[in-house]
Amino acid sequence: MKIIVSNRSGVPIYEQIKEQVKEAIFSGELKEDELLPSIRQLARDLKISVITTTRAYSDLEQEGFVVQMQGRGCYVLPRNTELARENALHKMEDTLASAISAAKAEGISKEEIIERLRLLWEVDYE
C-alpha cells in the first residue's frame, strides 16, 4: 500500500492517511490481519511527525478498522460489511449529486434522469 500526503490539500495529514488506509481496506488492497507499517516507519517514510501517524492509527482503531497490539504493531480488522456498504452509498450519493447538478444546469428533468438511471441499470447490471 502506497500512502501519498500533501501539505497543500487543506486536509490534515492524519486525515489523508486515515482515508487512504480506509480506501485500501474497502477496496481489498489491505486484507484482514494484515500488518500496517509501524507508526515510526510510516512517519519516516512520509517525512512527517510520529504524532501525526499515531493520530491516524488511533482514529482508525476508534473507528473499527484496525487494532493496535502493544509491541506487535497495527493490524487490519475483519472487514465490516456495514461500513463498506455505507462507504459505497456515500460514494454513490456524491456521484449522483454531481450528475443531478449537471442535469439541472442543462434543464434535464427529474423524470429524464430517473429514466436514464433505469436504462443504465437494465443494460449494465441485469
N, CA, C and O atoms as CSV, one atom per row, in Angstrom:
chain,resi,resn,atom,element,x,y,z
A,1,MET,N,N,0.844,-1.174,0.000
A,1,MET,CA,C,0.000,0.000,0.000
A,1,MET,C,C,0.888,1.234,0.000
A,1,MET,O,O,1.827,1.342,0.789
A,2,LYS,N,N,0.580,2.152,-0.886
A,2,LYS,CA,C,1.337,3.398,-1.004
A,2,LYS,C,C,0.467,4.535,-0.485
A,2,LYS,O,O,-0.651,4.739,-0.958
A,3,ILE,N,N,0.984,5.266,0.483
A,3,ILE,CA,C,0.268,6.422,1.027
A,3,ILE,C,C,0.958,7.676,0.524
A,3,ILE,O,O,2.178,7.812,0.609
A,4,ILE,N,N,0.156,8.589,-0.001
A,4,ILE,CA,C,0.678,9.855,-0.506
A,4,ILE,C,C,-0.014,10.982,0.245
A,4,ILE,O,O,-1.243,11.031,0.306
A,5,VAL,N,N,0.770,11.883,0.813
A,5,VAL,CA,C,0.202,13.017,1.544
A,5,VAL,C,C,0.642,14.317,0.889
A,5,VAL,O,O,1.687,14.396,0.243
A,6,SER,N,N,-0.187,15.328,1.080
A,6,SER,CA,C,0.099,16.645,0.518
A,6,SER,C,C,-0.110,17.712,1.583
A,6,SER,O,O,-1.135,17.736,2.264
A,7,ASN,N,N,0.862,18.582,1.712
A,7,ASN,CA,C,0.743,19.709,2.643
A,7,ASN,C,C,-0.178,20.787,2.093
A,7,ASN,O,O,-0.620,21.661,2.838
A,8,ARG,N,N,-0.470,20.736,0.807
A,8,ARG,CA,C,-1.246,21.785,0.151
A,8,ARG,C,C,-2.727,21.466,0.006
A,8,ARG,O,O,-3.492,22.306,-0.467
A,9,SER,N,N,-3.140,20.284,0.398
A,9,SER,CA,C,-4.524,19.863,0.125
A,9,SER,C,C,-5.558,20.555,1.006
A,9,SER,O,O,-6.737,20.599,0.653
A,10,GLY,N,N,-5.138,21.092,2.139
A,10,GLY,CA,C,-6.101,21.687,3.057
A,10,GLY,C,C,-6.713,20.671,4.008
A,10,GLY,O,O,-7.425,21.039,4.943
A,11,VAL,N,N,-6.438,19.390,3.772
A,11,VAL,CA,C,-6.915,18.311,4.642
A,11,VAL,C,C,-5.751,17.927,5.551
A,11,VAL,O,O,-4.635,17.728,5.070
A,12,PRO,N,N,-5.995,17.820,6.867
A,12,PRO,CA,C,-4.902,17.443,7.764
A,12,PRO,C,C,-4.247,16.133,7.315
A,12,PRO,O,O,-4.923,15.236,6.812
A,13,ILE,N,N,-2.951,16.033,7.498
A,13,ILE,CA,C,-2.204,14.869,7.043
A,13,ILE,C,C,-2.722,13.585,7.684
A,13,ILE,O,O,-2.816,12.558,7.013
A,14,TYR,N,N,-3.062,13.628,8.986
A,14,TYR,CA,C,-3.559,12.411,9.627
A,14,TYR,C,C,-4.856,11.942,8.975
A,14,TYR,O,O,-5.112,10.741,8.890
A,15,GLU,N,N,-5.684,12.897,8.511
A,15,GLU,CA,C,-6.931,12.554,7.815
A,15,GLU,C,C,-6.627,11.927,6.449
A,15,GLU,O,O,-7.294,10.979,6.035
A,16,GLN,N,N,-5.627,12.457,5.761
A,16,GLN,CA,C,-5.245,11.899,4.468
A,16,GLN,C,C,-4.796,10.447,4.629
A,16,GLN,O,O,-5.175,9.582,3.840
A,17,ILE,N,N,-3.990,10.191,5.650
A,17,ILE,CA,C,-3.519,8.832,5.924
A,17,ILE,C,C,-4.711,7.930,6.224
A,17,ILE,O,O,-4.855,6.848,5.653
A,18,LYS,N,N,-5.552,8.396,7.125
A,18,LYS,CA,C,-6.727,7.629,7.550
A,18,LYS,C,C,-7.599,7.254,6.356
A,18,LYS,O,O,-7.988,6.095,6.212
A,19,GLU,N,N,-7.904,8.217,5.508
A,19,GLU,CA,C,-8.780,7.973,4.366
A,19,GLU,C,C,-8.150,7.005,3.368
A,19,GLU,O,O,-8.845,6.172,2.786
A,20,GLN,N,N,-6.847,7.111,3.171
A,20,GLN,CA,C,-6.185,6.208,2.230
A,20,GLN,C,C,-6.131,4.780,2.771
A,20,GLN,O,O,-6.274,3.826,2.005
A,21,VAL,N,N,-5.929,4.623,4.066
A,21,VAL,CA,C,-5.947,3.286,4.667
A,21,VAL,C,C,-7.351,2.706,4.571
A,21,VAL,O,O,-7.513,1.537,4.223
A,22,LYS,N,N,-8.367,3.507,4.876
A,22,LYS,CA,C,-9.753,3.036,4.780
A,22,LYS,C,C,-10.077,2.602,3.353
A,22,LYS,O,O,-10.683,1.552,3.142
A,23,GLU,N,N,-9.678,3.400,2.389
A,23,GLU,CA,C,-9.944,3.068,0.987
A,23,GLU,C,C,-9.244,1.767,0.601
A,23,GLU,O,O,-9.805,0.958,-0.138
A,24,ALA,N,N,-8.027,1.563,1.094
A,24,ALA,CA,C,-7.299,0.321,0.805
A,24,ALA,C,C,-8.011,-0.882,1.431
A,24,ALA,O,O,-8.006,-1.973,0.859
A,25,ILE,N,N,-8.614,-0.689,2.586
A,25,ILE,CA,C,-9.374,-1.762,3.237
A,25,ILE,C,C,-10.650,-2.045,2.447
A,25,ILE,O,O,-10.964,-3.201,2.164
A,26,PHE,N,N,-11.388,-0.984,2.090
A,26,PHE,CA,C,-12.638,-1.162,1.341
A,26,PHE,C,C,-12.396,-1.810,-0.019
A,26,PHE,O,O,-13.202,-2.621,-0.475
A,27,SER,N,N,-11.288,-1.453,-0.665
A,27,SER,CA,C,-11.003,-1.992,-1.999
A,27,SER,C,C,-10.443,-3.405,-1.957
A,27,SER,O,O,-10.365,-4.080,-2.983
A,28,GLY,N,N,-10.054,-3.849,-0.770
A,28,GLY,CA,C,-9.481,-5.188,-0.646
A,28,GLY,C,C,-7.979,-5.215,-0.804
A,28,GLY,O,O,-7.361,-6.276,-0.708
A,29,GLU,N,N,-7.381,-4.052,-1.048
A,29,GLU,CA,C,-5.919,-3.987,-1.158
A,29,GLU,C,C,-5.275,-4.408,0.165
A,29,GLU,O,O,-4.269,-5.118,0.179
A,30,LEU,N,N,-5.873,-3.957,1.282
A,30,LEU,CA,C,-5.437,-4.401,2.606
A,30,LEU,C,C,-6.406,-5.465,3.083
A,30,LEU,O,O,-7.619,-5.256,3.082
A,31,LYS,N,N,-5.878,-6.588,3.483
A,31,LYS,CA,C,-6.696,-7.731,3.898
A,31,LYS,C,C,-6.750,-7.845,5.422
A,31,LYS,O,O,-5.925,-7.273,6.134
A,32,GLU,N,N,-7.728,-8.586,5.893
A,32,GLU,CA,C,-7.882,-8.875,7.314
A,32,GLU,C,C,-6.574,-9.443,7.873
A,32,GLU,O,O,-5.927,-10.278,7.241
A,33,ASP,N,N,-6.200,-8.981,9.055
A,33,ASP,CA,C,-4.996,-9.412,9.782
A,33,ASP,C,C,-3.690,-8.958,9.148
A,33,ASP,O,O,-2.619,-9.372,9.592
A,34,GLU,N,N,-3.753,-8.117,8.119
A,34,GLU,CA,C,-2.530,-7.619,7.501
A,34,GLU,C,C,-1.891,-6.571,8.417
A,34,GLU,O,O,-2.578,-5.730,8.995
A,35,LEU,N,N,-0.596,-6.640,8.532
A,35,LEU,CA,C,0.167,-5.714,9.369
A,35,LEU,C,C,0.413,-4.421,8.611
A,35,LEU,O,O,0.917,-4.433,7.488
A,36,LEU,N,N,0.056,-3.311,9.231
A,36,LEU,CA,C,0.350,-1.996,8.652
A,36,LEU,C,C,1.786,-1.616,8.992
A,36,LEU,O,O,2.375,-2.188,9.909
A,37,PRO,N,N,2.352,-0.664,8.271
A,37,PRO,CA,C,3.693,-0.196,8.646
A,37,PRO,C,C,3.665,0.330,10.080
A,37,PRO,O,O,2.647,0.851,10.536
A,38,SER,N,N,4.773,0.195,10.781
A,38,SER,CA,C,4.825,0.719,12.143
A,38,SER,C,C,4.630,2.229,12.108
A,38,SER,O,O,4.866,2.881,11.091
A,39,ILE,N,N,4.199,2.763,13.228
A,39,ILE,CA,C,3.980,4.205,13.334
A,39,ILE,C,C,5.253,4.962,12.995
A,39,ILE,O,O,5.224,5.935,12.241
A,40,ARG,N,N,6.367,4.514,13.550
A,40,ARG,CA,C,7.645,5.183,13.304
A,40,ARG,C,C,8.095,5.039,11.853
A,40,ARG,O,O,8.596,5.992,11.255
A,41,GLN,N,N,7.913,3.842,11.287
A,41,GLN,CA,C,8.315,3.617,9.895
A,41,GLN,C,C,7.494,4.478,8.943
A,41,GLN,O,O,8.037,5.084,8.019
A,42,LEU,N,N,6.184,4.529,9.172
A,42,LEU,CA,C,5.327,5.345,8.314
A,42,LEU,C,C,5.710,6.817,8.418
A,42,LEU,O,O,5.767,7.519,7.408
A,43,ALA,N,N,5.971,7.282,9.630
A,43,ALA,CA,C,6.387,8.683,9.827
A,43,ALA,C,C,7.692,8.949,9.075
A,43,ALA,O,O,7.840,9.990,8.434
A,44,ARG,N,N,8.620,8.024,9.153
A,44,ARG,CA,C,9.907,8.168,8.457
A,44,ARG,C,C,9.696,8.179,6.948
A,44,ARG,O,O,10.241,9.033,6.249
A,45,ASP,N,N,8.905,7.230,6.445
A,45,ASP,CA,C,8.663,7.132,5.005
A,45,ASP,C,C,7.995,8.383,4.444
A,45,ASP,O,O,8.327,8.839,3.350
A,46,LEU,N,N,7.049,8.932,5.206
A,46,LEU,CA,C,6.302,10.108,4.744
A,46,LEU,C,C,6.958,11.426,5.142
A,46,LEU,O,O,6.518,12.503,4.740
A,47,LYS,N,N,8.026,11.317,5.943
A,47,LYS,CA,C,8.744,12.506,6.446
A,47,LYS,C,C,7.809,13.434,7.215
A,47,LYS,O,O,7.761,14.644,6.992
A,48,ILE,N,N,7.067,12.807,8.136
A,48,ILE,CA,C,6.132,13.547,8.981
A,48,ILE,C,C,6.364,13.167,10.430
A,48,ILE,O,O,7.181,12.297,10.729
A,49,SER,N,N,5.653,13.812,11.316
A,49,SER,CA,C,5.775,13.571,12.748
A,49,SER,C,C,5.167,12.233,13.153
A,49,SER,O,O,4.156,11.799,12.600
A,50,VAL,N,N,5.802,11.588,14.129
A,50,VAL,CA,C,5.261,10.363,14.708
A,50,VAL,C,C,3.898,10.649,15.330
A,50,VAL,O,O,3.019,9.787,15.323
A,51,ILE,N,N,3.721,11.835,15.860
A,51,ILE,CA,C,2.441,12.227,16.465
A,51,ILE,C,C,1.326,12.173,15.421
A,51,ILE,O,O,0.204,11.767,15.727
A,52,THR,N,N,1.631,12.576,14.206
A,52,THR,CA,C,0.641,12.570,13.125
A,52,THR,C,C,0.226,11.146,12.778
A,52,THR,O,O,-0.966,10.863,12.651
A,53,THR,N,N,1.198,10.243,12.624
A,53,THR,CA,C,0.857,8.856,12.294
A,53,THR,C,C,0.152,8.184,13.464
A,53,THR,O,O,-0.740,7.362,13.259
A,54,THR,N,N,0.542,8.524,14.680
A,54,THR,CA,C,-0.132,7.980,15.864
A,54,THR,C,C,-1.598,8.388,15.863
A,54,THR,O,O,-2.470,7.569,16.155
A,55,ARG,N,N,-1.873,9.632,15.540
A,55,ARG,CA,C,-3.249,10.131,15.484
A,55,ARG,C,C,-4.058,9.384,14.430
A,55,ARG,O,O,-5.199,8.996,14.679
A,56,ALA,N,N,-3.464,9.182,13.244
A,56,ALA,CA,C,-4.167,8.478,12.168
A,56,ALA,C,C,-4.501,7.050,12.597
A,56,ALA,O,O,-5.636,6.604,12.423
A,57,TYR,N,N,-3.532,6.331,13.153
A,57,TYR,CA,C,-3.766,4.947,13.572
A,57,TYR,C,C,-4.753,4.871,14.728
A,57,TYR,O,O,-5.584,3.964,14.776
A,58,SER,N,N,-4.668,5.816,15.659
A,58,SER,CA,C,-5.617,5.832,16.786
A,58,SER,C,C,-7.040,6.056,16.300
A,58,SER,O,O,-7.970,5.397,16.765
A,59,ASP,N,N,-7.210,6.983,15.368
A,59,ASP,CA,C,-8.534,7.236,14.805
A,59,ASP,C,C,-9.060,6.005,14.069
A,59,ASP,O,O,-10.234,5.655,14.193
A,60,LEU,N,N,-8.188,5.354,13.306
A,60,LEU,CA,C,-8.594,4.137,12.594
A,60,LEU,C,C,-9.016,3.049,13.574
A,60,LEU,O,O,-9.956,2.298,13.312
A,61,GLU,N,N,-8.320,2.970,14.695
A,61,GLU,CA,C,-8.687,1.973,15.703
A,61,GLU,C,C,-10.037,2.313,16.333
A,61,GLU,O,O,-10.878,1.433,16.516
A,62,GLN,N,N,-10.241,3.584,16.662
A,62,GLN,CA,C,-11.511,4.005,17.259
A,62,GLN,C,C,-12.684,3.765,16.307
A,62,GLN,O,O,-13.798,3.481,16.747
A,63,GLU,N,N,-12.431,3.878,15.015
A,63,GLU,CA,C,-13.486,3.692,14.016
A,63,GLU,C,C,-13.681,2.225,13.641
A,63,GLU,O,O,-14.569,1.901,12.852
A,64,GLY,N,N,-12.859,1.334,14.200
A,64,GLY,CA,C,-13.053,-0.095,13.994
A,64,GLY,C,C,-12.407,-0.685,12.753
A,64,GLY,O,O,-12.820,-1.749,12.292
A,65,PHE,N,N,-11.406,-0.019,12.208
A,65,PHE,CA,C,-10.732,-0.526,11.021
A,65,PHE,C,C,-9.477,-1.328,11.341
A,65,PHE,O,O,-9.122,-2.252,10.609
A,66,VAL,N,N,-8.808,-0.975,12.432
A,66,VAL,CA,C,-7.561,-1.638,12.807
A,66,VAL,C,C,-7.539,-1.880,14.307
A,66,VAL,O,O,-8.342,-1.329,15.060
A,67,VAL,N,N,-6.596,-2.720,14.718
A,67,VAL,CA,C,-6.350,-2.921,16.143
A,67,VAL,C,C,-4.848,-2.776,16.359
A,67,VAL,O,O,-4.043,-3.323,15.606
A,68,GLN,N,N,-4.488,-2.037,17.392
A,68,GLN,CA,C,-3.078,-1.865,17.735
A,68,GLN,C,C,-2.744,-2.810,18.878
A,68,GLN,O,O,-3.410,-2.814,19.913
A,69,MET,N,N,-1.702,-3.612,18.676
A,69,MET,CA,C,-1.261,-4.556,19.695
A,69,MET,C,C,0.103,-4.113,20.194
A,69,MET,O,O,1.071,-4.036,19.438
A,70,GLN,N,N,0.152,-3.826,21.478
A,70,GLN,CA,C,1.383,-3.330,22.086
A,70,GLN,C,C,2.560,-4.239,21.743
A,70,GLN,O,O,2.528,-5.438,22.019
A,71,GLY,N,N,3.592,-3.666,21.145
A,71,GLY,CA,C,4.802,-4.404,20.819
A,71,GLY,C,C,4.711,-5.259,19.571
A,71,GLY,O,O,5.719,-5.821,19.142
A,72,ARG,N,N,3.524,-5.378,18.970
A,72,ARG,CA,C,3.363,-6.222,17.784
A,72,ARG,C,C,2.971,-5.444,16.538
A,72,ARG,O,O,3.211,-5.902,15.421
A,73,GLY,N,N,2.374,-4.276,16.716
A,73,GLY,CA,C,2.008,-3.470,15.563
A,73,GLY,C,C,0.522,-3.251,15.428
A,73,GLY,O,O,-0.259,-3.508,16.344
A,74,CYS,N,N,0.155,-2.769,14.260
A,74,CYS,CA,C,-1.224,-2.399,13.962
A,74,CYS,C,C,-1.729,-3.303,12.837
A,74,CYS,O,O,-1.126,-3.370,11.766
A,75,TYR,N,N,-2.836,-3.994,13.090
A,75,TYR,CA,C,-3.374,-4.976,12.151
A,75,TYR,C,C,-4.769,-4.582,11.674
A,75,TYR,O,O,-5.546,-3.974,12.411
A,76,VAL,N,N,-5.070,-4.941,10.424
A,76,VAL,CA,C,-6.380,-4.689,9.843
A,76,VAL,C,C,-7.385,-5.659,10.461
A,76,VAL,O,O,-7.143,-6.864,10.534
A,77,LEU,N,N,-8.507,-5.114,10.902
A,77,LEU,CA,C,-9.590,-5.931,11.459
A,77,LEU,C,C,-10.421,-6.525,10.318
A,77,LEU,O,O,-10.333,-6.060,9.182
A,78,PRO,N,N,-11.223,-7.545,10.614
A,78,PRO,CA,C,-12.111,-8.086,9.578
A,78,PRO,C,C,-12.979,-6.970,9.004
A,78,PRO,O,O,-13.414,-6.067,9.719
A,79,ARG,N,N,-13.215,-7.052,7.720
A,79,ARG,CA,C,-13.981,-6.015,7.027
A,79,ARG,C,C,-15.402,-5.975,7.542
A,79,ARG,O,O,-16.106,-6.984,7.548
A,80,ASN,N,N,-15.811,-4.806,7.969
A,80,ASN,CA,C,-17.168,-4.587,8.448
A,80,ASN,C,C,-18.053,-4.313,7.237
A,80,ASN,O,O,-17.938,-3.264,6.602
A,81,THR,N,N,-18.935,-5.256,6.920
A,81,THR,CA,C,-19.752,-5.114,5.717
A,81,THR,C,C,-20.684,-3.907,5.779
A,81,THR,O,O,-20.994,-3.303,4.752
A,82,GLU,N,N,-21.128,-3.559,6.982
A,82,GLU,CA,C,-21.993,-2.381,7.097
A,82,GLU,C,C,-21.213,-1.100,6.792
A,82,GLU,O,O,-21.724,-0.207,6.115
A,83,LEU,N,N,-19.976,-1.010,7.292
A,83,LEU,CA,C,-19.146,0.154,6.977
A,83,LEU,C,C,-18.829,0.212,5.493
A,83,LEU,O,O,-18.833,1.290,4.898
A,84,ALA,N,N,-18.554,-0.940,4.889
A,84,ALA,CA,C,-18.272,-0.984,3.453
A,84,ALA,C,C,-19.491,-0.523,2.658
A,84,ALA,O,O,-19.358,0.218,1.684
A,85,ARG,N,N,-20.666,-0.958,3.072
A,85,ARG,CA,C,-21.899,-0.545,2.396
A,85,ARG,C,C,-22.117,0.959,2.544
A,85,ARG,O,O,-22.478,1.633,1.580
A,86,GLU,N,N,-21.900,1.483,3.744
A,86,GLU,CA,C,-22.046,2.928,3.973
A,86,GLU,C,C,-21.084,3.716,3.095
A,86,GLU,O,O,-21.445,4.754,2.540
A,87,ASN,N,N,-19.863,3.217,2.974
A,87,ASN,CA,C,-18.866,3.874,2.133
A,87,ASN,C,C,-19.325,3.877,0.675
A,87,ASN,O,O,-19.229,4.899,-0.004
A,88,ALA,N,N,-19.822,2.736,0.196
A,88,ALA,CA,C,-20.303,2.642,-1.183
A,88,ALA,C,C,-21.493,3.577,-1.412
A,88,ALA,O,O,-21.571,4.240,-2.446
A,89,LEU,N,N,-22.408,3.630,-0.458
A,89,LEU,CA,C,-23.561,4.523,-0.580
A,89,LEU,C,C,-23.128,5.985,-0.618
A,89,LEU,O,O,-23.671,6.782,-1.382
A,90,HIS,N,N,-22.156,6.324,0.207
A,90,HIS,CA,C,-21.653,7.705,0.239
A,90,HIS,C,C,-21.044,8.083,-1.114
A,90,HIS,O,O,-21.307,9.168,-1.634
A,91,LYS,N,N,-20.232,7.188,-1.682
A,91,LYS,CA,C,-19.626,7.461,-2.995
A,91,LYS,C,C,-20.706,7.604,-4.061
A,91,LYS,O,O,-20.637,8.495,-4.908
A,92,MET,N,N,-21.717,6.711,-4.013
A,92,MET,CA,C,-22.797,6.759,-4.978
A,92,MET,C,C,-23.552,8.086,-4.869
A,92,MET,O,O,-23.870,8.709,-5.882
A,93,GLU,N,N,-23.837,8.515,-3.634
A,93,GLU,CA,C,-24.558,9.770,-3.433
A,93,GLU,C,C,-23.777,10.950,-3.986
A,93,GLU,O,O,-24.354,11.848,-4.600
A,94,ASP,N,N,-22.454,10.953,-3.770
A,94,ASP,CA,C,-21.623,12.038,-4.311
A,94,ASP,C,C,-21.685,12.069,-5.837
A,94,ASP,O,O,-21.817,13.132,-6.443
A,95,THR,N,N,-21.588,10.890,-6.446
A,95,THR,CA,C,-21.623,10.796,-7.903
A,95,THR,C,C,-22.979,11.226,-8.446
A,95,THR,O,O,-23.059,11.974,-9.420
A,96,LEU,N,N,-24.046,10.746,-7.808
A,96,LEU,CA,C,-25.391,11.117,-8.251
A,96,LEU,C,C,-25.648,12.615,-8.056
A,96,LEU,O,O,-26.299,13.245,-8.890
A,97,ALA,N,N,-25.143,13.183,-6.966
A,97,ALA,CA,C,-25.320,14.623,-6.730
A,97,ALA,C,C,-24.661,15.429,-7.848
A,97,ALA,O,O,-25.213,16.432,-8.300
A,98,SER,N,N,-23.488,14.996,-8.290
A,98,SER,CA,C,-22.810,15.685,-9.398
A,98,SER,C,C,-23.618,15.564,-10.686
A,98,SER,O,O,-23.766,16.530,-11.435
A,99,ALA,N,N,-24.138,14.361,-10.933
A,99,ALA,CA,C,-24.942,14.141,-12.138
A,99,ALA,C,C,-26.216,14.985,-12.111
A,99,ALA,O,O,-26.612,15.550,-13.130
A,100,ILE,N,N,-26.845,15.065,-10.962
A,100,ILE,CA,C,-28.076,15.855,-10.833
A,100,ILE,C,C,-27.786,17.336,-11.053
A,100,ILE,O,O,-28.547,18.029,-11.728
A,101,SER,N,N,-26.694,17.814,-10.487
A,101,SER,CA,C,-26.319,19.227,-10.693
A,101,SER,C,C,-26.094,19.521,-12.172
A,101,SER,O,O,-26.560,20.536,-12.688
A,102,ALA,N,N,-25.377,18.627,-12.848
A,102,ALA,CA,C,-25.120,18.819,-14.282
A,102,ALA,C,C,-26.427,18.778,-15.068
A,102,ALA,O,O,-26.627,19.571,-15.988
A,103,ALA,N,N,-27.318,17.852,-14.704
A,103,ALA,CA,C,-28.603,17.741,-15.400
A,103,ALA,C,C,-29.445,18.993,-15.203
A,103,ALA,O,O,-30.031,19.506,-16.156
A,104,LYS,N,N,-29.507,19.482,-13.975
A,104,LYS,CA,C,-30.288,20.687,-13.692
A,104,LYS,C,C,-29.738,21.882,-14.467
A,104,LYS,O,O,-30.497,22.706,-14.977
A,105,ALA,N,N,-28.425,21.965,-14.549
A,105,ALA,CA,C,-27.802,23.079,-15.271
A,105,ALA,C,C,-28.172,23.064,-16.747
A,105,ALA,O,O,-28.180,24.110,-17.395
A,106,GLU,N,N,-28.478,21.883,-17.283
A,106,GLU,CA,C,-28.845,21.750,-18.693
A,106,GLU,C,C,-30.345,21.622,-18.904
A,106,GLU,O,O,-30.802,21.397,-20.025
A,107,GLY,N,N,-31.123,21.767,-17.813
A,107,GLY,CA,C,-32.569,21.730,-17.935
A,107,GLY,C,C,-33.160,20.336,-18.115
A,107,GLY,O,O,-34.267,20.190,-18.633
A,108,ILE,N,N,-32.433,19.327,-17.693
A,108,ILE,CA,C,-32.925,17.951,-17.803
A,108,ILE,C,C,-33.818,17.671,-16.596
A,108,ILE,O,O,-33.461,17.982,-15.460
A,109,SER,N,N,-34.972,17.084,-16.855
A,109,SER,CA,C,-35.954,16.863,-15.790
A,109,SER,C,C,-35.600,15.660,-14.925
A,109,SER,O,O,-34.802,14.803,-15.305
A,110,LYS,N,N,-36.222,15.627,-13.744
A,110,LYS,CA,C,-36.056,14.505,-12.818
A,110,LYS,C,C,-36.498,13.203,-13.481
A,110,LYS,O,O,-35.851,12.167,-13.328
A,111,GLU,N,N,-37.585,13.265,-14.207
A,111,GLU,CA,C,-38.108,12.073,-14.869
A,111,GLU,C,C,-37.105,11.528,-15.890
A,111,GLU,O,O,-36.925,10.316,-16.011
A,112,GLU,N,N,-36.456,12.438,-16.621
A,112,GLU,CA,C,-35.448,12.015,-17.603
A,112,GLU,C,C,-34.239,11.370,-16.909
A,112,GLU,O,O,-33.685,10.386,-17.398
A,113,ILE,N,N,-33.849,11.927,-15.789
A,113,ILE,CA,C,-32.726,11.367,-15.025
A,113,ILE,C,C,-33.082,9.964,-14.542
A,113,ILE,O,O,-32.293,9.030,-14.686
A,114,ILE,N,N,-34.264,9.825,-13.975
A,114,ILE,CA,C,-34.704,8.522,-13.459
A,114,ILE,C,C,-34.786,7.502,-14.595
A,114,ILE,O,O,-34.384,6.351,-14.424
A,115,GLU,N,N,-35.298,7.914,-15.743
A,115,GLU,CA,C,-35.399,7.004,-16.884
A,115,GLU,C,C,-34.009,6.567,-17.349
A,115,GLU,O,O,-33.797,5.392,-17.648
A,116,ARG,N,N,-33.062,7.504,-17.412
A,116,ARG,CA,C,-31.680,7.151,-17.800
A,116,ARG,C,C,-31.064,6.184,-16.802
A,116,ARG,O,O,-30.392,5.229,-17.191
A,117,LEU,N,N,-31.289,6.427,-15.531
A,117,LEU,CA,C,-30.771,5.537,-14.491
A,117,LEU,C,C,-31.352,4.137,-14.651
A,117,LEU,O,O,-30.637,3.140,-14.557
A,118,ARG,N,N,-32.659,4.077,-14.893
A,118,ARG,CA,C,-33.335,2.791,-15.091
A,118,ARG,C,C,-32.747,2.055,-16.301
A,118,ARG,O,O,-32.472,0.857,-16.228
A,119,LEU,N,N,-32.558,2.770,-17.407
A,119,LEU,CA,C,-31.988,2.155,-18.615
A,119,LEU,C,C,-30.566,1.659,-18.381
A,119,LEU,O,O,-30.215,0.547,-18.776
A,120,LEU,N,N,-29.758,2.485,-17.740
A,120,LEU,CA,C,-28.378,2.074,-17.442
A,120,LEU,C,C,-28.342,0.863,-16.550
A,120,LEU,O,O,-27.527,-0.038,-16.751
A,121,TRP,N,N,-29.214,0.828,-15.568
A,121,TRP,CA,C,-29.263,-0.308,-14.640
A,121,TRP,C,C,-29.588,-1.593,-15.415
A,121,TRP,O,O,-28.930,-2.618,-15.239
A,122,GLU,N,N,-30.591,-1.522,-16.258
A,122,GLU,CA,C,-31.028,-2.702,-17.012
A,122,GLU,C,C,-29.971,-3.175,-18.000
A,122,GLU,O,O,-29.762,-4.379,-18.146
A,123,VAL,N,N,-29.309,-2.262,-18.670
A,123,VAL,CA,C,-28.313,-2.636,-19.669
A,123,VAL,C,C,-27.040,-3.186,-19.021
A,123,VAL,O,O,-26.509,-4.204,-19.464
A,124,ASP,N,N,-26.561,-2.534,-18.001
A,124,ASP,CA,C,-25.262,-2.887,-17.418
A,124,ASP,C,C,-25.310,-3.872,-16.267
A,124,ASP,O,O,-24.301,-4.518,-15.984
A,125,TYR,N,N,-26.437,-4.013,-15.596
A,125,TYR,CA,C,-26.411,-4.772,-14.343
A,125,TYR,C,C,-27.416,-5.909,-14.260
A,125,TYR,O,O,-27.581,-6.496,-13.191
A,126,GLU,N,N,-28.078,-6.232,-15.332
A,126,GLU,CA,C,-29.021,-7.353,-15.262
A,126,GLU,C,C,-28.649,-8.401,-16.268
A,126,GLU,O,O,-29.321,-9.428,-16.367
